[in-house]
Amino acid sequence: MSALRRILITGTCAAAAVLPSVAANAESTVPPQDRNYLIAAHQTNLTEIALGYRAQAMTSCPKIQEMSATLLADHMRLDQMDTAAADQLGVQLPTLPTQEQNQTILNTSTRIGRDFDAAWIQAELAGHQKAAKAGNAEMASGGSQPVKNIAQQTVPIVQAHQRDLAAAAAIC
């Protein structure tokens, strides 16, 4: 075996052994609350995006049609922030919403018209309430300033969505 080949093989094996521990060390430096917040926020955004697309196709209420476009844009932007921070901090994000969130999405899939509208608003209000609570908790006691900054930007948007959803519930 040539010396160059031995160096390449040795270097590749060493890199393979070190890289997973580098990623694990990066993630282990992120406080658990901050890691959990990024994961929960990402999964919430995935859910909100799915529900937003569903509302675009299924609603019978013009207010929900209008709101769903705003919610989609906002949650896509928020998810880009969450994903960028997670990448920077070495936090691995799941690719799907939680089982409970998937069930929420499925619960709206068999409904149409006003029945859909009521179920969608209820799901949105519940999801936004959880998101606001998680964001407030992160701002109060998170350990990573970049993650706290995301929560500080997220909470006012979520609160605006809650107000819009409450208004839609009154007319849809």
N, C-alpha and C positions, 0 to 999 in steps of 0.2 A: 504494500500500500504506500502510495506516495506521501510525502510529508504534508503537502498541501491538502490532500484529501483527509488525512488524519486531523489536521487543524480544523477543516470545515466541519467534519463530523463531530469533533469535540466541542466546537463552538456552538453548533446547532443543538447538541444535547444540553449544554450548559444553559443556553438561552431558553430552551423548553422547560428546564427545571426552574429557572429563575422567574420567568414571566408570570406564571400563575401566582407566585408568592408576592410579586410586585403589585398585581391587581388586588390581591387579598389584603395586603398591607395598606394600600390606598383606601380601600373600603373600610378597613378596621379603624382608620383614623377619623372617620366620620361618626359623630355620636349617633347612637341608635335612634334617638328621637328624630334627628334630621334625616337619616336614611329612611326611616318609616314614613316620614312626611313626604319625601320625594316619591316614594313608591305609591303611597295612597293618592297623592295628587295626580300622578301619572295615570293610575287606574281610573280615577274619577274623570279625568279629561277624556280618556278613551270611551268611557260610558257616555259622557255628555256629547261627544262627537257622534257616537252611534245613535243616541236618542235625537240629536239635532237632525241628522239625515232622515231618520224615521219620521219626524214631525214634518219635514219638508214634503214628504210623499203622502202622509196619511191624514193630516189635520183638516178639519172642516172650518176652522176659525182663522180669519185673516190676521188676528193679533198673534196667534201662535206661529203662523207662517212667517210673519215679520220677525218675531223674536227668535225663532230657530236659526235664522241666518246670522243674527248677532251672536247667539250662543255658540254656534259653530265657529265663527271667526275668532271669538274670544278664547274659547277652549283650545283651539288649534294653536293660537299664539301662546297661551299659558303652558301648553304641553311642550312647545319648543323651548321655553325657558326652563321647565323642569328637566327635560331631556339633556339640554346643554349643561346644566349644573350637575346632573348625575354623571354625565360623561367626564366632566372636569374633576369631579370628586371620586370617580371610580366606583360609583354605585350602579349595580346592575339592575335595570328595570324589567319588570315582567312584560310580556307581549300582549297579555289579555287582561280585561277587567277581572275582578274577583268573582267567585261563584254567585254571590248575592247580587252583584251588579249585573252579571249575565242574566240572572233570573228576572231582574227588573226590566232589562231590555226585552226579554222574551214575553213578559207579561203585557207589553204594549203591542206585540206583533200580531195578536189575534183580534185586536179591537179596531173599530173603524168609526168615523164620524165623531159625534159628541162623546161617545164612550171612550174613544181613543184620547180625545182632548183632555177629559177628566183624569184618565190614568196617566197621561204624559205630564200634566201639571203636577199631580201628586208625586210622581217619581222625581221630577225636577226639583220640587220644593224640598223633598227629603234629602236628595243628593246635595243640594246647595247648603242646606242646614248643616250637614256633616262636614262639608268642605269649609264653611265659615268657622265652625268650631275647631277643626284641625288647624286652620291657618292662624287663628287667634292663639291656640296653644303653642304653636311653633314660634310665633312672635314673642310670646311671654317667656318661654323657657328653652328655645332652641339653642344649640351650641355653635352652629356654623353660620357665620354672618351671611355668606352667599345664599344659604337656604332661608334664613330669616328675611332677607331682602325679597326673595320670591314670594314668601307669605305676605309680606307687606304690600306687594303689588297685587297679589291675588285677592285678598280679602275684600277690598273695595269693589272689585269687579263682581265677585260672588254676591255681595250685598246688593249691588245694582240689579243683578239678575233676580234675586229674591223679590225685590220690589216690583219688578216687571212681571214676574210670575204671579204674584199676589193680585196685581191689576188684571192680568189675563184670566185668572180664576173667577173674577167677578163678572166677566163678560163672555167667556167661552162656555 
